[in-house]
Amino acid sequence: MYGGWRDVGGTRTAVLALALIGLIYLFFSARSGQDTRFSLWSPPGGQSQAASIAKAVPGGLVGMAQGRGFGDDARPQGNPLSVASTVMTQGYGVGSHAPAATWGAVDLAIDGNGDGSSDPDGTWQHPVYATQSGVVKLAPNSWPAGNHIWVANDQYRTGYSHLAGFAASDGQTVRPGDLIGYVGSSGQSSGPHLDYQVWAMQGGQWVNQNPLDFGALDGTK
């Protein structure tokens, strides 16, 4: 006996091992539950509406963008929200976008009431447009990006995160200005916004770029 514990035939080791396995299971169970978590921000109509948008039709698609094939527009250019009232709520390489080499992006939202700051209700479900030609790759319910879209060609790829729903299908070819999704707050997000990324193929690998160098705030006030 030692401290009220009898160690017979490795029983103590076995019990400790089972306890450790149980803790590991609980940890990963909690993590897996995050894959479909929406933020605490509640859209008009409540969280049930937010969840239903991504499941409106098979595959989580909401409408269909009309891809027209590749052109001479492989390089990303322009504002993916395409309105003058777009505001940047988090810049490149700061906060959750640091380090830039891994998480570099800008967060974009809509100033719906003209006060110079983002307006959740005005941002929710705002259309998101492709800024380059490329092939669509969907990642529904990912973590931390939520409903995420890649648009990629051989030279560039752009990423669109935290979407409420998709408007393009997996493998579809799109061009700049094609509707691909709707702004939401899925994944690790404190409110509706678009996390917008630009990557360039350099030396055989994708290298993160500052979206502001590609006109992410073009046409804004």
C-alpha positions as CSV (number, residue, x, y, z in Angstrom):
1,M,0.0,0.0,0.0
2,Y,1.1,3.5,-0.8
3,G,-1.2,6.4,-0.1
4,G,-4.2,4.1,-0.1
5,W,-3.2,2.7,-3.6
6,R,-2.3,-1.0,-4.2
7,D,-0.3,-1.5,-7.4
8,V,-1.0,-5.1,-8.4
9,G,0.1,-6.4,-11.8
10,G,0.5,-3.0,-13.4
11,T,-3.1,-2.0,-12.5
12,R,-2.1,1.5,-11.5
13,T,-0.3,2.0,-14.9
14,A,-3.4,0.7,-16.8
15,V,-5.8,3.0,-14.9
16,L,-3.5,6.0,-15.6
17,A,-3.3,5.1,-19.3
18,L,-7.1,4.8,-19.5
19,A,-7.5,8.2,-17.9
20,L,-5.1,9.7,-20.4
21,I,-6.9,8.2,-23.3
22,G,-10.2,9.6,-21.9
23,L,-8.7,13.1,-21.7
24,I,-7.4,12.9,-25.3
25,Y,-10.8,11.7,-26.5
26,L,-12.6,14.6,-24.8
27,F,-10.1,17.1,-26.3
28,F,-10.5,15.9,-29.9
29,S,-14.3,15.6,-29.5
30,A,-14.4,19.3,-28.5
31,R,-12.2,20.2,-31.5
32,S,-14.3,18.3,-33.9
33,G,-17.4,20.1,-32.7
34,Q,-15.7,23.4,-33.7
35,D,-15.8,22.3,-37.4
36,T,-19.4,23.4,-37.7
37,R,-19.5,26.2,-35.1
38,F,-20.9,29.6,-36.1
39,S,-19.8,32.7,-34.2
40,L,-21.8,34.2,-31.3
41,W,-23.0,36.9,-33.6
42,S,-26.7,36.3,-34.5
43,P,-27.9,37.2,-38.0
44,P,-31.4,38.4,-38.7
45,G,-33.6,35.3,-38.3
46,G,-31.2,33.7,-35.8
47,Q,-28.6,31.0,-35.9
48,S,-30.9,28.5,-37.5
49,Q,-31.1,30.7,-40.6
50,A,-27.3,30.9,-40.7
51,A,-27.0,27.1,-40.7
52,S,-29.8,26.7,-43.3
53,I,-28.1,29.0,-45.8
54,A,-25.1,26.6,-46.2
55,K,-27.6,23.7,-46.6
56,A,-30.1,25.4,-48.9
57,V,-29.5,22.9,-51.7
58,P,-27.3,19.8,-52.0
59,G,-23.6,20.5,-51.6
60,G,-24.4,23.7,-49.6
61,L,-24.8,25.7,-52.8
62,V,-26.9,28.9,-53.0
63,G,-27.4,29.7,-56.7
64,M,-24.8,29.0,-59.4
65,A,-22.2,31.4,-60.8
66,Q,-21.7,31.4,-64.5
67,G,-18.1,30.5,-65.3
68,R,-17.0,31.5,-68.8
69,G,-13.5,30.0,-69.0
70,F,-10.1,31.4,-68.6
71,G,-8.9,34.7,-70.1
72,D,-6.1,37.2,-69.7
73,D,-7.2,37.9,-66.2
74,A,-5.3,35.4,-64.1
75,R,-3.9,38.1,-61.8
76,P,-6.3,39.0,-59.0
77,Q,-7.5,42.6,-59.1
78,G,-10.3,44.5,-57.4
79,N,-12.6,44.5,-54.4
80,P,-14.4,41.2,-53.9
81,L,-17.4,42.9,-52.3
82,S,-17.6,45.4,-55.2
83,V,-19.2,48.3,-53.4
84,A,-17.9,51.7,-52.4
85,S,-19.1,51.2,-48.8
86,T,-16.5,48.4,-48.2
87,V,-14.4,49.0,-45.1
88,M,-11.4,47.1,-43.8
89,T,-11.8,45.8,-40.3
90,Q,-8.4,44.1,-39.9
91,G,-5.3,44.8,-42.0
92,Y,-2.7,42.6,-43.5
93,G,-0.2,40.8,-41.2
94,V,-1.7,42.0,-37.9
95,G,-3.9,40.3,-35.3
96,S,-5.3,37.0,-36.5
97,H,-3.5,37.6,-39.8
98,A,-0.1,37.2,-38.3
99,P,2.3,35.8,-39.3
100,A,1.5,37.1,-42.8
101,A,3.3,34.2,-44.5
102,T,0.8,31.8,-43.0
103,W,-2.4,33.8,-42.3
104,G,-1.9,37.0,-44.4
105,A,-5.3,38.4,-45.4
106,V,-7.5,41.5,-45.0
107,D,-10.9,41.5,-43.4
108,L,-13.6,43.3,-45.4
109,A,-17.1,44.3,-44.3
110,I,-19.9,46.8,-45.3
111,D,-20.5,50.2,-43.8
112,G,-24.3,50.1,-44.3
113,N,-25.2,53.2,-42.3
114,G,-22.4,55.6,-43.3
115,D,-20.7,55.9,-39.9
116,G,-17.3,54.7,-41.2
117,S,-17.4,51.4,-39.4
118,S,-18.7,47.9,-40.3
119,D,-22.4,47.2,-40.0
120,P,-23.2,43.5,-39.3
121,D,-26.7,43.6,-40.7
122,G,-25.6,45.4,-43.8
123,T,-22.7,43.0,-44.3
124,W,-24.6,39.7,-43.7
125,Q,-25.2,37.8,-47.0
126,H,-23.6,40.5,-49.1
127,P,-22.5,39.0,-52.5
128,V,-18.8,38.0,-52.9
129,Y,-17.3,38.1,-56.4
130,A,-14.2,36.3,-57.8
131,T,-11.3,38.7,-58.4
132,Q,-9.5,36.4,-60.9
133,S,-10.0,33.7,-63.4
134,G,-9.6,30.2,-62.0
135,V,-11.1,26.9,-60.8
136,V,-13.2,26.9,-57.6
137,K,-12.4,24.6,-54.7
138,L,-15.0,24.5,-51.9
139,A,-14.2,23.8,-48.2
140,P,-17.5,23.7,-46.3
141,N,-17.4,24.0,-42.5
142,S,-13.6,24.1,-42.2
143,W,-11.7,25.4,-39.2
144,P,-10.9,28.3,-38.6
145,A,-12.1,29.6,-42.0
146,G,-15.6,28.3,-41.9
147,N,-17.2,28.0,-45.3
148,H,-14.2,28.7,-47.5
149,I,-13.6,29.1,-51.3
150,W,-10.3,28.9,-53.2
151,V,-10.2,30.3,-56.8
152,A,-6.9,29.1,-58.3
153,N,-5.0,29.1,-61.6
154,D,-1.4,28.3,-62.3
155,Q,-0.1,31.7,-61.2
156,Y,-2.4,32.9,-58.4
157,R,-5.1,31.8,-56.0
158,T,-7.5,33.8,-53.9
159,G,-9.2,32.7,-50.7
160,Y,-12.6,33.8,-49.4
161,S,-13.4,32.7,-45.8
162,H,-16.3,32.8,-43.2
163,L,-19.0,32.6,-45.9
164,A,-22.7,32.2,-45.1
165,G,-23.1,30.1,-48.3
166,F,-21.7,29.3,-51.7
167,A,-22.8,30.4,-55.1
168,A,-20.3,28.4,-57.2
169,S,-19.8,24.6,-57.5
170,D,-16.6,22.6,-56.8
171,G,-14.5,22.4,-59.9
172,Q,-16.3,25.2,-61.7
173,T,-14.3,27.7,-63.8
174,V,-15.0,31.4,-63.0
175,R,-13.8,34.8,-64.1
176,P,-13.5,38.2,-62.4
177,G,-16.9,39.5,-61.4
178,D,-18.6,36.1,-61.1
179,L,-20.7,35.6,-58.0
180,I,-19.1,32.9,-55.9
181,G,-20.6,33.3,-52.3
182,Y,-22.2,35.3,-49.6
183,V,-20.6,37.0,-46.6
184,G,-21.2,35.3,-43.3
185,S,-19.6,34.5,-40.0
186,S,-18.9,30.8,-40.1
187,G,-15.8,29.3,-38.5
188,Q,-13.7,31.4,-36.1
189,S,-15.4,34.7,-36.5
190,S,-16.7,37.4,-34.2
191,G,-19.2,38.8,-36.8
192,P,-20.0,38.9,-40.5
193,H,-17.0,39.8,-42.7
194,L,-15.0,38.4,-45.6
195,D,-11.4,37.2,-44.9
196,Y,-9.8,37.8,-48.3
197,Q,-6.4,36.2,-49.2
198,V,-4.1,36.4,-52.2
199,W,-1.3,33.9,-53.0
200,A,1.2,33.8,-55.8
201,M,3.1,30.8,-57.2
202,Q,6.8,31.6,-56.7
203,G,9.6,29.0,-57.0
204,G,7.1,26.1,-57.1
205,Q,5.2,27.1,-53.9
206,W,2.4,29.4,-52.9
207,V,3.6,32.7,-51.3
208,N,1.2,34.9,-49.4
209,Q,0.6,38.4,-50.8
210,N,-0.9,41.6,-49.4
211,P,-4.4,41.9,-51.0
212,L,-4.1,45.7,-50.8
213,D,-1.4,45.4,-53.6
214,F,-4.1,43.8,-55.7
215,G,-6.7,46.5,-55.3
216,A,-8.8,44.9,-52.5
217,L,-10.1,48.4,-51.6
218,D,-10.6,49.7,-55.2
219,G,-13.5,52.0,-55.5
220,T,-14.1,52.5,-51.8
221,K,-14.8,55.9,-50.3
